[in-house]
């Protein structure tokens, strides 16, 4: 809402001048701005953790006491709702609840659910990997479904300000359900299971 429109509203109630008028206009402008802010991803994930249950029939990949930690100097931190999974040859960050939920569609007309995922590899050089050798496949375990489609044109383009590179891939997941996803980088494979929820 424009400031002029707010001023008109304030004057409608008979407040025509002085510091009180300006304070009210400022407060209304801040309230209008706050109402436009979308909930953060972490807020959505918190809701997901409390409302989404993974069926016992879906063996989602979970963290273990011998959890993998990326080698130095790769980033070792992750959110409180995630963990690293894999080896130095190929690793990803997965959610602790084993669930990807509320995924968007790549385009409004498409029915597949879109997820982007960063794949890491020790010593990875994206300049020498064009097009990327990473191939991502996926199949639904709990029912029949078309295979997952990976957008290979997004791979190999991820770089960080610290000079470390990762492979970014866009996954189009045809349906919700229990999915087994495999990344294969020139024979080095990493497989995990994830529950895709509404």
Residue frames relative to the residue before (quaternion, step in Angstrom):
aa qw qx qy qz dx dy dz
X 1.0000 0.0000 0.0000 0.0000 0.00 0.00 0.00
X 0.4507 -0.7087 0.4743 0.2640 3.61 -0.81 1.01
X 0.6073 -0.5707 0.4090 0.3716 3.58 -1.18 0.62
X 0.6190 0.5481 -0.3497 0.4406 3.63 1.01 -0.77
X 0.6539 0.5038 -0.3133 0.4695 3.57 0.98 -0.82
X 0.6335 0.5174 -0.3288 0.4720 3.58 1.02 -0.73
X 0.6365 0.5284 -0.3258 0.4577 3.56 0.98 -0.84
X 0.6356 0.5256 -0.3248 0.4628 3.59 0.99 -0.82
X 0.6442 0.5213 -0.3183 0.4603 3.59 0.98 -0.86
X 0.6586 0.5090 -0.3075 0.4611 3.57 0.95 -0.91
X 0.6680 0.4991 -0.3001 0.4632 3.59 0.93 -0.88
X 0.5619 0.6042 -0.3767 0.4210 3.59 1.16 -0.59
X 0.7192 0.4139 -0.2359 0.5058 3.56 1.11 -0.72
X 0.6358 -0.5985 0.3089 0.3770 3.58 1.22 0.40
X 0.5495 0.5680 -0.4201 0.4460 3.59 1.23 0.23
X 0.0160 -0.8767 0.4783 -0.0487 3.56 -0.04 1.33
X 0.8379 0.0400 -0.0188 0.5440 3.61 1.07 -0.21
X 0.6724 0.5372 -0.3619 0.3581 3.50 -1.38 -0.04
X 0.7319 -0.4440 0.3034 0.4185 3.53 -1.34 0.14
X 0.6000 0.5735 -0.3656 0.4212 3.60 1.07 -0.68
X 0.6351 0.5312 -0.3265 0.4559 3.59 0.96 -0.86
X 0.6869 0.4848 -0.2854 0.4601 3.59 0.85 -0.97
X 0.6448 0.5203 -0.3235 0.4571 3.58 1.01 -0.79
X 0.6532 0.5080 -0.3150 0.4649 3.57 0.99 -0.82
X 0.6402 0.5165 -0.3248 0.4668 3.60 0.96 -0.85
X 0.6521 0.5123 -0.3137 0.4625 3.60 0.95 -0.87
X 0.6607 0.5082 -0.3096 0.4575 3.57 0.91 -0.91
X 0.6582 0.4992 -0.3079 0.4719 3.61 0.97 -0.82
X 0.6413 0.5224 -0.3273 0.4569 3.59 0.99 -0.79
X 0.6533 0.5016 -0.3126 0.4732 3.59 0.96 -0.86
X 0.6462 0.5197 -0.3188 0.4591 3.59 0.96 -0.86
X 0.6548 0.5047 -0.3138 0.4670 3.59 0.98 -0.83
X 0.6489 0.5130 -0.3188 0.4628 3.59 1.00 -0.80
X 0.6497 0.5231 -0.3192 0.4498 3.60 0.91 -0.91
X 0.6509 0.5379 -0.3251 0.4257 3.59 0.99 -0.78
X 0.6626 0.5087 -0.3106 0.4536 3.60 1.21 -0.38
X 0.5569 0.6163 -0.3957 0.3916 3.59 1.24 -0.29
X 0.3507 -0.7316 0.5502 0.1977 3.55 -0.86 1.01
X 0.5850 -0.5644 0.4257 0.3975 3.61 -1.09 0.55
X 0.5078 -0.6624 0.4576 0.3065 3.55 -1.01 0.78
X 0.6626 -0.4976 0.3771 0.4138 3.54 -1.30 0.36
X 0.6513 0.5243 -0.3321 0.4365 3.57 0.99 -0.81
X 0.6197 0.5256 -0.3478 0.4677 3.58 1.10 -0.66
X 0.6450 0.5105 -0.3200 0.4700 3.56 0.99 -0.82
X 0.6620 0.5068 -0.3114 0.4561 3.57 0.97 -0.84
X 0.6105 0.5406 -0.3569 0.4556 3.57 1.07 -0.71
X 0.6439 0.5097 -0.3165 0.4748 3.57 0.98 -0.87
X 0.6408 0.5388 -0.3194 0.4438 3.55 0.99 -0.89
X 0.6506 0.5349 -0.3277 0.4281 3.57 0.91 -0.88
X 0.7422 0.4197 -0.2350 0.4667 3.57 1.02 -0.75
X 0.7636 0.3837 -0.2057 0.4768 3.60 1.13 -0.42
X 0.7078 0.4457 -0.2638 0.4804 3.62 1.14 -0.46
X 0.0917 -0.7836 0.6131 0.0404 3.55 -0.87 0.99
X 0.3459 -0.7180 0.5675 0.2069 3.52 -0.95 0.92
X 0.4586 -0.6768 0.4915 0.3001 3.62 -0.79 0.91
X 0.5711 -0.6076 0.4296 0.3465 3.56 -1.07 0.71
X 0.6239 0.5636 -0.3344 0.4257 3.57 1.17 -0.52
X 0.6692 0.4623 -0.2999 0.4986 3.61 1.26 -0.20
X 0.2272 -0.8187 0.5154 0.1116 3.62 -0.31 1.23
X 0.0760 -0.8419 0.5331 0.0360 3.59 0.57 1.16
X 0.5268 -0.6247 0.4799 0.3193 3.54 -1.16 0.67
X 0.0834 -0.8084 0.5826 -0.0027 3.54 -0.83 1.04
X 0.5919 -0.5548 0.4473 0.3765 3.50 -1.30 0.39
X 0.1908 -0.7765 0.5911 0.1061 3.56 -1.16 0.58
X 0.6675 -0.4914 0.3538 0.4333 3.61 -1.22 0.29
X 0.7083 0.3785 -0.2445 0.5434 3.61 1.16 -0.56
X 0.0752 0.8479 -0.5202 0.0690 3.56 0.97 0.89
X 0.4909 -0.6566 0.4951 0.2877 3.54 -1.14 0.71
X 0.0846 -0.7606 0.6408 0.0605 3.55 -1.10 0.77
X 0.5011 -0.6700 0.4491 0.3136 3.60 -0.80 0.96
X 0.5179 -0.6419 0.4633 0.3241 3.57 -1.08 0.69
X 0.5695 -0.5561 0.4725 0.3783 3.55 -1.25 0.43
X 0.6437 -0.1725 -0.7439 -0.0505 1.69 -2.00 1.54
X 0.3264 0.7680 -0.5027 0.2257 3.62 1.12 0.41
X 0.6034 -0.5822 0.3860 0.3846 3.60 -1.08 0.63
X 0.2085 -0.7945 0.5617 0.0992 3.56 -0.88 0.97
X 0.5911 0.5832 -0.3711 0.4156 3.57 1.19 -0.37
X 0.0237 0.7578 -0.6520 -0.0050 3.51 -1.23 0.55
X 0.6521 -0.5185 0.3692 0.4119 3.56 -1.23 0.31
X 0.6485 -0.5288 0.3777 0.3963 3.56 -1.26 0.35
X 0.7168 0.4162 -0.2441 0.5034 3.58 1.23 -0.37
X 0.7030 0.4207 -0.2774 0.5019 3.60 1.15 0.52
X 0.0967 -0.7717 0.6229 0.0842 3.55 -1.33 0.18
X 0.4998 -0.6340 0.5014 0.3114 3.55 -1.26 0.47
X 0.0298 -0.7955 0.6051 -0.0124 3.54 -1.08 0.81
X 0.6199 0.5457 -0.4091 0.3879 3.58 -0.92 0.90
X 0.4378 -0.6318 0.5461 0.3331 3.51 -1.16 -0.78
X 0.7214 -0.4280 0.2969 0.4563 3.59 -1.27 0.04
X 0.6202 0.5572 -0.3458 0.4304 3.59 1.17 -0.45
X 0.7776 -0.1215 0.0972 0.6092 3.58 1.15 -0.61
X 0.1557 0.7922 -0.5802 0.1072 3.59 -0.79 0.99
X 0.1573 -0.7639 0.6232 0.0580 3.52 -1.32 0.56
X 0.3894 -0.6598 0.5674 0.3018 3.54 -1.34 0.06
X 0.1084 -0.8066 0.5807 0.0198 3.56 -0.82 1.04
X 0.5285 -0.6280 0.4580 0.3414 3.61 -1.16 0.47
X 0.5417 -0.6475 0.4317 0.3179 3.57 -1.00 0.83
X 0.6912 0.4586 -0.2935 0.4752 3.61 1.09 -0.55
X 0.4848 -0.7127 0.4075 0.3017 3.59 1.28 0.12
X 0.6565 0.5357 -0.2719 0.4562 3.56 1.28 0.27
X 0.1252 -0.6916 0.7019 0.1155 3.49 -1.24 0.72
X 0.0678 0.8185 -0.5661 0.0707 3.58 -0.63 1.05
X 0.8070 0.2594 -0.2201 0.4827 3.54 -1.32 0.38
X 0.2419 0.7868 -0.5336 0.1943 3.59 1.01 0.75
X 0.4345 -0.7029 0.4961 0.2664 3.59 -1.01 0.74
X 0.4573 -0.5950 0.5579 0.3544 3.52 -1.37 -0.03
X 0.5606 -0.6187 0.4238 0.3512 3.59 -1.00 0.80
X 0.7598 0.0303 -0.0156 0.6493 3.54 1.11 -0.81
X 0.6230 -0.5767 0.3655 0.3819 3.63 -1.03 0.67
X 0.6830 0.5016 -0.2904 0.4445 3.59 1.09 -0.66
X 0.6435 0.5348 -0.3229 0.4423 3.61 1.24 -0.25
X 0.3806 -0.7419 0.5139 0.2017 3.55 -1.15 0.67
X 0.5536 0.6080 -0.4004 0.4044 3.61 1.18 -0.35
X 0.4049 -0.6971 0.5409 0.2399 3.55 -1.21 0.60
X 0.3048 -0.7891 0.5190 0.1231 3.56 -0.87 1.03
X 0.0701 0.7723 -0.6292 0.0519 3.55 -0.98 0.91
X 0.2155 -0.7462 0.6149 0.1366 3.54 -1.01 0.86
X 0.0171 -0.8040 0.5940 -0.0225 3.55 -1.00 0.81
X 0.3266 -0.7363 0.5661 0.1752 3.53 -1.04 0.89
X 0.1439 -0.7602 0.6310 0.0572 3.54 -0.91 1.03
X 0.1652 -0.7970 0.5783 0.0550 3.56 -0.83 1.04
X 0.0097 -0.7749 0.6316 -0.0236 3.55 -1.20 0.65
X 0.4881 -0.6763 0.4605 0.3036 3.57 -0.80 1.00
X 0.8369 0.1630 -0.1534 0.4996 3.55 -0.88 1.03
X 0.3482 0.7705 -0.4838 0.2260 3.59 1.24 0.16
X 0.0891 -0.7811 0.6179 0.0092 3.55 -0.93 1.01
X 0.2746 -0.8090 0.4947 0.1590 3.55 -0.21 1.24
X 0.5555 0.5976 -0.4002 0.4172 3.60 1.18 -0.40
X 0.7335 0.4035 -0.2188 0.5013 3.58 1.06 -0.77
X 0.6936 0.4637 -0.2505 0.4911 3.57 1.28 -0.02
X 0.4590 0.6644 -0.4612 0.3676 3.56 0.81 1.00
X 0.4533 -0.3415 -0.7895 0.2334 1.54 -1.00 2.29
X 0.6532 -0.5546 0.3495 0.3789 3.54 -1.21 0.54
X 0.4466 -0.6838 0.5158 0.2588 3.54 -1.17 0.71
X 0.5124 0.6558 -0.4225 0.3591 3.61 1.23 -0.18
X 0.0516 -0.7603 0.6474 0.0112 3.53 -0.95 0.99
X 0.1114 -0.7985 0.5907 0.0323 3.58 -0.74 1.08
X 0.0110 -0.7866 0.6168 -0.0263 3.55 -0.86 1.02
X 0.0134 -0.8097 0.5866 0.0108 3.54 -1.22 0.32
X 0.0573 -0.7869 0.6136 0.0309 3.52 -1.16 0.65
X 0.4604 -0.6675 0.5109 0.2854 3.54 -1.13 0.67
X 0.3342 -0.7856 0.4959 0.1588 3.57 -0.83 1.02
X 0.7538 0.4349 -0.2173 0.4420 3.59 1.02 -0.73
X 0.7894 0.0643 -0.0466 0.6088 3.59 1.25 0.00
X 0.5647 -0.5632 0.4518 0.3997 3.55 -1.25 0.16
X 0.1373 0.7671 -0.6141 0.1245 3.54 -1.07 0.79
X 0.5876 -0.5345 0.4412 0.4176 3.58 -1.17 0.37
X 0.5754 -0.6029 0.4107 0.3699 3.62 -1.10 0.52
X 0.5925 -0.5396 0.4674 0.3732 3.51 -1.30 0.43
X 0.2181 -0.7613 0.5957 0.1341 3.58 -1.11 0.66
X 0.1798 -0.7814 0.5911 0.0874 3.56 -0.86 0.99
X 0.3481 -0.7265 0.5568 0.2024 3.53 -0.92 0.95
X 0.2171 -0.8271 0.5067 0.1097 3.55 0.01 1.29
X 0.5921 0.5878 -0.3843 0.3954 3.59 1.12 -0.45
X 0.6316 0.5078 -0.3455 0.4730 3.61 1.26 -0.16
X 0.5628 0.6370 -0.3808 0.3640 3.57 1.23 -0.28
X 0.8073 0.3187 -0.2247 0.4429 3.52 -1.21 0.58
X 0.6218 0.5810 -0.3379 0.4020 3.58 1.23 0.00
X 0.5777 0.6199 -0.3805 0.3704 3.59 1.20 -0.23
X 0.0718 0.7755 -0.6246 0.0575 3.58 -0.85 0.97
X 0.2941 -0.7424 0.5767 0.1726 3.54 -1.22 0.54
X 0.6391 -0.5481 0.3773 0.3857 3.53 -1.21 0.48
X 0.6682 0.4973 -0.3120 0.4569 3.60 1.13 -0.53
X 0.6132 -0.5929 0.3323 0.4025 3.58 1.27 0.18
X 0.5706 0.5721 -0.3947 0.4375 3.59 1.24 -0.17
X 0.2193 -0.8006 0.5505 0.0883 3.54 -0.96 0.88
X 0.1003 -0.7545 0.6443 0.0754 3.51 -1.27 0.52
X 0.4387 -0.6615 0.5326 0.2936 3.56 -1.28 0.21
X 0.1683 -0.7872 0.5880 0.0783 3.56 -0.66 1.10
X 0.0041 0.7970 -0.6039 0.0107 3.55 -0.79 0.99
X 0.2918 -0.7301 0.5930 0.1736 3.53 -1.15 0.71
X 0.1599 -0.8023 0.5721 0.0586 3.55 -0.73 1.09
X 0.1641 -0.7450 0.6384 0.1026 3.55 -1.00 0.88
X 0.1171 -0.8173 0.5641 0.0092 3.55 -0.34 1.31
X 0.4338 -0.7692 0.3993 0.2464 3.60 -0.36 1.23
X 0.8190 0.0344 0.0254 0.5722 3.62 0.95 -0.82
X 0.5576 -0.5245 0.4881 0.4193 3.53 -1.31 0.10
X 0.4271 0.7035 -0.4991 0.2714 3.59 -1.21 0.25
X 0.6619 -0.4959 0.4016 0.3934 3.53 -1.36 -0.28
X 0.0305 -0.8418 0.5368 -0.0478 3.57 -0.44 1.22
X 0.2169 -0.7290 0.6371 0.1252 3.52 -1.09 0.86
X 0.0688 -0.8172 0.5717 -0.0247 3.57 -0.60 1.19
X 0.0838 -0.8040 0.5888 0.0033 3.56 -0.91 0.98
X 0.1617 -0.7420 0.6434 0.0969 3.52 -1.02 0.92
X 0.0621 -0.7947 0.6038 -0.0004 3.57 -0.87 0.96
X 0.0216 -0.7944 0.6065 -0.0240 3.54 -0.50 1.21
X 0.8195 -0.2527 0.1236 0.4993 3.53 -0.21 1.33
X 0.7850 -0.3160 0.1524 0.5106 3.57 0.99 0.88
X 0.6201 0.4802 -0.3473 0.5141 3.60 1.24 -0.30
X 0.0772 -0.8489 0.5226 -0.0174 3.57 -0.39 1.27
X 0.0517 -0.7538 0.6541 0.0344 3.51 -1.24 0.64
X 0.0415 -0.8098 0.5848 -0.0208 3.57 -0.74 1.10
X 0.0612 0.7788 -0.6233 0.0366 3.56 -1.03 0.81
X 0.3274 -0.7204 0.5788 0.1969 3.54 -1.32 0.37
X 0.0428 -0.8034 0.5924 -0.0420 3.54 -0.89 1.02
X 0.3290 -0.7059 0.5874 0.2203 3.57 -1.13 0.67
X 0.1726 -0.7698 0.6091 0.0816 3.58 -0.72 1.09
X 0.1115 -0.8278 0.5498 -0.0091 3.53 -0.45 1.31
X 0.6423 -0.5234 0.3804 0.4108 3.59 -1.22 0.39
